[in-house]
Amino acid sequence: MGKVYLAKILTELDQENLNHNIEITEAGSNDLSAKLKNGEIDIALLNSLSPINNNHYQSKLLRTNSVKLIVSQQHHHSS
């Protein structure tokens, strides 16, 4: 998820001259959430199947996606 939005965010930070002290950490949403909670990082782009309701964080929904299961026609779940 981060790769999709990161280029746009970095461009905006560059335009505001705010990109001088950025360190990128790539990890899964659970690991990033733990690092955020422990104060190891200041901001995270997370992917979640349910809304993130946490009093310790301020969050903004960037996008919603639908998830599809794709199987071959021979698979027992195809019909």
C-alpha positions as CSV (number, residue, x, y, z in Angstrom):
1,M,0.0,0.0,0.0
2,G,2.7,2.4,0.9
3,K,4.3,2.3,-2.5
4,V,1.1,3.5,-4.1
5,Y,0.8,6.6,-2.0
6,L,4.4,7.2,-1.1
7,A,5.5,9.0,-4.3
8,K,2.6,11.4,-4.1
9,I,3.2,12.1,-0.4
10,L,6.9,12.7,-0.9
11,T,6.2,15.0,-3.8
12,E,3.9,17.1,-1.6
13,L,6.4,17.1,1.3
14,D,9.1,18.2,-1.1
15,Q,7.0,21.1,-2.4
16,E,6.6,22.2,1.2
17,N,10.3,21.7,1.9
18,L,9.4,19.2,4.6
19,N,11.2,16.1,3.4
20,H,14.6,16.7,4.9
21,N,14.3,14.2,7.8
22,I,12.4,11.2,6.4
23,E,13.4,7.6,7.1
24,I,11.2,5.0,5.4
25,T,10.4,1.7,7.1
26,E,8.8,-1.0,5.1
27,A,6.8,-3.6,7.1
28,G,3.4,-5.2,7.3
29,S,0.5,-3.3,8.9
30,N,0.7,-5.2,12.2
31,D,4.4,-4.4,12.6
32,L,3.9,-0.8,11.6
33,S,1.1,-0.4,14.1
34,A,3.3,-1.8,16.8
35,K,6.1,0.5,15.9
36,L,3.7,3.5,15.9
37,K,2.4,2.5,19.4
38,N,6.0,2.1,20.7
39,G,7.1,5.5,19.3
40,E,9.6,4.0,16.9
41,I,7.9,5.7,14.0
42,D,5.8,8.9,13.7
43,I,3.4,8.0,10.8
44,A,2.3,4.8,9.1
45,L,0.3,3.9,6.0
46,L,-1.8,0.8,7.0
47,N,-4.0,-1.5,5.2
48,S,-7.0,-2.8,7.3
49,L,-10.1,-4.8,6.6
50,S,-12.0,-2.9,9.3
51,P,-11.9,0.7,10.4
52,I,-9.1,1.7,12.7
53,N,-10.7,3.0,15.9
54,N,-8.0,3.8,18.4
55,N,-8.0,6.7,20.8
56,H,-4.2,6.9,20.6
57,Y,-4.0,7.6,16.9
58,Q,-5.5,10.1,14.5
59,S,-6.3,8.4,11.2
60,K,-7.7,9.3,7.8
61,L,-9.3,6.9,5.3
62,L,-7.4,7.2,2.1
63,R,-9.3,4.7,0.0
64,T,-11.5,1.6,0.1
65,N,-11.0,-1.4,-2.1
66,S,-13.0,-4.5,-2.9
67,V,-11.3,-7.9,-2.6
68,K,-11.9,-10.6,-5.1
69,L,-11.1,-14.3,-5.1
70,I,-10.1,-15.6,-8.5
71,V,-9.9,-19.3,-9.2
72,S,-9.6,-21.5,-12.2
73,Q,-12.8,-22.9,-13.8
74,Q,-11.7,-26.3,-12.6
75,H,-11.6,-25.2,-8.9
76,H,-14.4,-26.4,-6.6
77,H,-15.3,-22.8,-5.7
78,S,-15.9,-21.8,-9.3
79,S,-19.5,-21.6,-10.6
